[in-house]
Structure formats: structure tokens, C-alpha cells
Amino acid sequence: MDNSNYLSLFLEESKENLENISRNLLLLEKDSQDASIIDDIFRSAHTLKGMASTMGFNAMASLTHSMENVLDEVRKNKLFLSPAIIDLLLQCYDFLDLCLQDVELTGSEGERDASELKQGLLSFISDTQAEPVQEKEDKKGQAKAKDKQEEAQIVEHISDVDLDVYQKDIISESGQQGFNTFNIKIQLVSDCLLKSARAYIVFRELETLGEIVASNPSAEDIEEEQFGNTFSVILVTTSDVEAVKHVLDLVTELESVEITQISTETEKPVVNDIEVGKHQKASPQKKTTTSSKLGKSIRVDIDRLDSLMNLVSELIIVKNRIQSENSYEQDKNLLESVEYLGRVTTDLHETVMKVRMVPVEIVFNRFPRIIRDLAKETHKSVELITEGSNTEVDRSIIDELSEPLIHLIRNSIDHGLETKEERIKNGKPETGYIYLRAYHEGNNVVIEVEDDGQGLDIDKIREKIVKLDLASEETIKETDDNQVMSFIFEPGFTTSDAVTNISGRGVGLDVVKTKIEALGGIVDISTGKSKGTKFTIRLPLTLSIIKALLVKVSDEKYALPLGSIAEILEVESEQINKLKEQELIQYRGQLIPVIRLKKLLKTPEDNIREPDRLIMVIVKKGERHFGLVIDDLVGQQEIVIKSLGEYLADIQIVSGATILGDGSIALILDINHVA
Amino acid sequence: MTLDYDMEAYKDVQYIVFRLDDEYFGASVKHVESIERFSPITRVPTDKESTIGVINLRGEVIPVVDPKKMLGILDSQSKQNSKSRIIITDISGNKVGILADSAVEVCEIDKKMIQENIKMLKGKNKDFFKGVAQIKDRYVMIIDFEQLLWSES
């Protein structure tokens, strides 16, 4: 069978399972008593194993198998979950994670050697197996190993399919969970032309009922028509013989079908039979919950959502166009329908946008592990507190978010938090806290990374700026703290004197800044000496449609994202003061810079004398405000962001363009670069 | 760039001939997506002298450049009138419009008809000039749009 169709599904699900394993392992580290967590890990490992082996990723399958064995012992209370085991399991996680990355990039799992890990895992088990197996009324564990052996023999005996140890394991376990296992021998008619295609149909039909654990010859051989007229498969299913027969009846060109049930129960002691009965009762319930979940959500290719979003964008442009025709206002019916159309398109846009939203949890979930490792490495005690991890962000943003956040967290642990001794000396609790928060604010998503460490030393930064020749000593003395702080985002800037394994090489914060700005967001920093440092990232909710204020500068129309506008004021021109070359105005008790868009945008000269009253749009860039002088207000509108294309990529003050109702173009100003 | 087509393939190469002031230019149609009539150009704030602005081409925002500035051989600035055309180029998915005073024709130019080693073009602009071809009674300077638009930094 061609696996490529399933590859993306495999990747997605395996990633989820891996994340689950890692998260739960960290939970276990705190509370190794919770049996439900162990069960959860076990399930994830099991699914992972099953999927990896069907996809032919044997290294992954065999490692997860070993992990499962260890977890099983733990589950049965035969093995105490020591930190050493957790460490080793986390290493296994790393290994699997690398394999997955390889699969994603190259389609194969790579040539890694897991034997050391497997050996390590085995050593824990062999310790326990030295103990005599107790025949007590332990849950399902009773003589399971023995059962397994027997089952395996039966399986080998009945089936003409060669099975490896994992497949046997799957079969025997499925048996215990009340699944039926069938050995199905299929003979194709002698004049069957496309044997592999026919076989493929058989596979596909059978897979609607359950899982095909193995086949003889192997799936690859069947695909390449390396078989005679017969082949056998082993199917694990909840359905009965009749259902299997029924499904195969629908496939043509089959000469004969022979179905044998591989029974795993008959040989079992009576006690186990009751157990099995219980399981059978339990498993249909389990089945229904998963199937109902399946019914409610589907996986959709992100490209399809993108094209859906594009269509919605087109619709909004058309709507704007109808609204800009004046004539419709005279006809009451038309007016009503156009307003209705407006509401529907807005709703449609919001709905499509929501479909594209995913919780930041996906990214946040990786951090406990990273923090644990970094804390160990730096011998600091660190606790991570996440808030608002269900805050949703556009899918395209999520993918780009993890790298900058990792940088910030590394930074916090390495530079921000003090060592245990220092913290105690400064009267702080030994454990340093890192807060990871996400929340919505207007049209933005805000993500904060805060630590309660030593904070940034402004004087040290000033020193460093001069040392690195980024500014002269005189100018830096006069610069205010906020601006000094912005220097730490410069490439090559580091306050740390020592370069450590984690950070201090001076790459990092500039990467964070570039990445966030590329997404149309901004990074802010606030710090207090010995109070800690807080990085605040503000990102747009969506990347394609925004609400904007349309303004006129000379005769040109520009769009300002509504999310960054604080207020619109009318000011007397004499209210503007000049300090050196910079114009300033008093705004809420603060002097804020005034920017004349006409000058900034180099609009063609006009001879209009400056009026006494100016229209000023107060915009905010993070915590700071700026006043933009415009010539006229046009109105507020939902606009579709269109890229200016690569050819004009060097224009920074414009983040894109939009097409207005009359077909003309308005450029969208990028407040972060204007101000 | 050396091209290793066989002789038959050369003949099939189609060129678009357009006019800038009184001079004729030709470029291979392989990079040309369409030729558009007048369309209002929205100015963009840039220091690139050759960039005129952007146009709305059926919902797409496309930059338009003035080739006269880029070619550096003509002094006047392009103005749109009823004869002006915007040649929309598409080079690996990036679309850029080129403002021409008029589009003359699309014709076949055999590679052999292009005289390559003509020393009439000043140093820095040489890269996008491929040579000169005589078509009927006029001389057409052959330029490469890809080099013209994307090679200068």
C-alpha cells in the first residue's frame, strides 16, 4: 500500500501522542502515584507503536514497545517509577521526536540506533522479573506474560502470517480488550488482471472494520504484485465473522475467502474469562466515545482553509463595492438586503477565522519539558506557570510562535533567574517562577513571558551599548530608559559576560524581534531591578482581514489598523511644540512625538496652507503613543490585506495594500515602522 | 546564460515588441502574463526611482515600474495615455507590471536574428540587454525582463 497518503495523518497524530507522553511524564515526576497518568502514557505509547509499525517505522515501533514494557511493569506496581526511569523515558521521547522530525522532512525515520535506550529500559524490567511472579488477584496483570506466550503460540499455529513480537503483542492485547482477531485467507480468481489493486481494495474494505495487523506476503510485496493468487491478512476488529464476510462479498474477482478466528480466550483460565467479559462491556463504551468525537471534528488541509479565506476576502471586497455605490441607499429594499449582506459576510468571515484558530496550548505544551531540562542544566529551581493556554490564535501564527518563545524562555532562565543561593540571599523563595500568559486584547493576541529574577540592569546595558559601539556615550546618557532597553533587541547584543550553553551568544532577542515583526506583531520589554523581566508580544489575531480606519493624506488614501489606534483628536497647530527637530504634543499628561504623514510618505507637494486645526490620530505601539497628523478622515471599514509582493518588500512603513469599494488601492500603514 | 536548445526551438521563441518614446524594445513572452490597458496607479512611498506604484489587476495588487528609469538611456518620464500599456510579467510567481508607451506586436524572432555583440550600451546596464534585432524596417533592442527587474539590488 502507498503510505504517503497516511503520512501526514501519522505525523499529526504521533506528534500529539508524543506531546502527551512528555507532558504526562513531567506530571509523573511531580506525582509518581497517579495511576491514571501512567495509563494515559501507556495508551499514547501504544497508539504510537501501532501507527509506527503499520507505517513501517521499525525503530520507533520497537522503542515504543520497550517503553510500553517498562510502563506496563509500573502500571502493575511491579516497578517503582524512579527519577532514573523518567529520565530514560524522556530520552526515549527525544529519540522518537527526532525520528518524527526526520519522517517529516525525508519520509523515513533515519538511521538512529536505539539499542542503548532499549538496553536501559530492559535493565529496569529484568530487575523486576527476577522476583517470582506472584499469583495474586492483581488486576489484569495476572500471569499476563504467560498468557502472552501461549497466545503467541496459538497465533503462530493458526495463522500462516509471519508475525513479529509487536504484532503478536497487539493481537494478544486486542483479545483481552474484547476485539476479535481473524486470519483471513483470500484467493483471487486466476485471471485477475490487477492483483495488487484488487488486494488494495480488500485491504481498504477490511480497514473499515478494524485494523490490519499483518499480512502475508507483506503489504509492500502485495503492492508490487510479488505474490501468487492468494494472500492472508490478520484483522483485529470489533465486528464478527458475518460482518467481515459481508464486506468481502462486495469485492469482486475473489475466488475464495477463508476466515478463521484466532481465539485468544479459550485457553485462558476461568478467572480471566470474567475479566474479559468486563472488558468487553467496557470497550464498546470506549468505542462510542471515540467515534462520537470523530464525528464532531475533522482534520482539514490548511491550504483549503486558506482558499476559503481568500474567497471570503473576495466577498468582502464585493460587499464594500456595493456599499460604495450611492444609488442603493434610495431603494429601501436594496438598502436592507445590502445591510443584511454586510452582516452575513462579517459573520462568515468571523466563522472562517475561528475555524483557523487553534489554542496556544499547542505551543505552550512543549515548554514544561524545555524548562525542566534548562533548570537541571543551570542548577536552578524553576517553576513554570501558564495562564490562558486556551487562548486561540490563527494557525499560521502558531507555527511561527514557538521559536521566539523558546528564545525568551531560555533567556529568562539563563539571564533572568538567579541561582538558588542568590535568591535566598536576596530574600526570595528558592524557586524562580516563569509566567507564560496568553490573552486577547482588542484585535490582538498578547503573549507574556515573565520571570521574577534579577531584572535587567539599565546601567549595564548603557555601558554595553557604548562598548559595542552602537551609540556614543553622550547620546546614550540622554536616551530614556525605554529606548535604551530597545537596544537589547539589536543583533549581537548580550548583557551576559559569559557565553553559556543556553544563551549569551548575542543571538536570540534580535531573532525574536524579527520573527514577531514578520508576523505583524511587536515585542515590548519591561523590567525592574531584582523584580524580574517581562516580555510582551502583541500579535494580530488574523493575518488577512482587519478592521481599519481609512484616512486621507494629501489626496492619497491610507488604511490604519484599528487595533493600534487609541484616539482621534483635533488639535490646534500651536499645541505642537518643537524640541530639537522632533515635534511633540501633550497627550494625557505625557509628551508624545508627532509624525506628519505627509512628510513621512513624501506625498506630492500641494499648496494648501496648513489649517489651524489639525486632525491627529493617536496610535499606540506597545506602551508608547504617537500622534499622526492626517488631512482627512474617510471612515472605518473591514479591509482585506493584500501583499505588495516581493518586488516592494523593502518598503517597511507599508505592510500591505487593500482594494477599496471603487476598485482603487489604499496602502496599509505599518504602525510599528511608522512610529 | 547559455541556452542549449536545438535549432527548431529557437524559431518558436515569441517576442513582444513595445515602444518607449521613439525606440523599440523586445522581450521574450515566456515571462509575460498579459498586456493591460490604462489603469490608475497608486503611488507608493519608496526611494526606488523606477517604482511608479501599484495597480489593482482584477483583485491583485501589482507593482508597476517605469522601464525608462531602469534602462537609464532615456530621459523623459513615462506618462500614461490612451496608447500606454502595462506589460504584466510573472517571474517565478512574482508579478510586476512594466509601463510601455505602446505595445507594438508579438512576433517570432529567430535567435540568429539577434546581434549580440553590439557595443552601444553602457556598462552597468549591459546585463539585461541581449542584443539588437532588425524586424521589418525597425531595430528592436532585446531585453531580458528577469534580469531587468530582479537582478539589481
Interface residues (C-beta under 8 A of the other chain):
Chain A: E314 I317 E556 L600 L601 K602 T603 P604 K642 S643 L644 G645 E646 Y647 L648 D650 I651 I653 V654 G656 A657 I659 G663 S664 I665 A666 L667
Chain B: P40 T42 R43 V44 P45 T46 K48 T51 V54 I55 N56 G59 E60 V61 I62 P63 V65 N94 K95 V96 L149
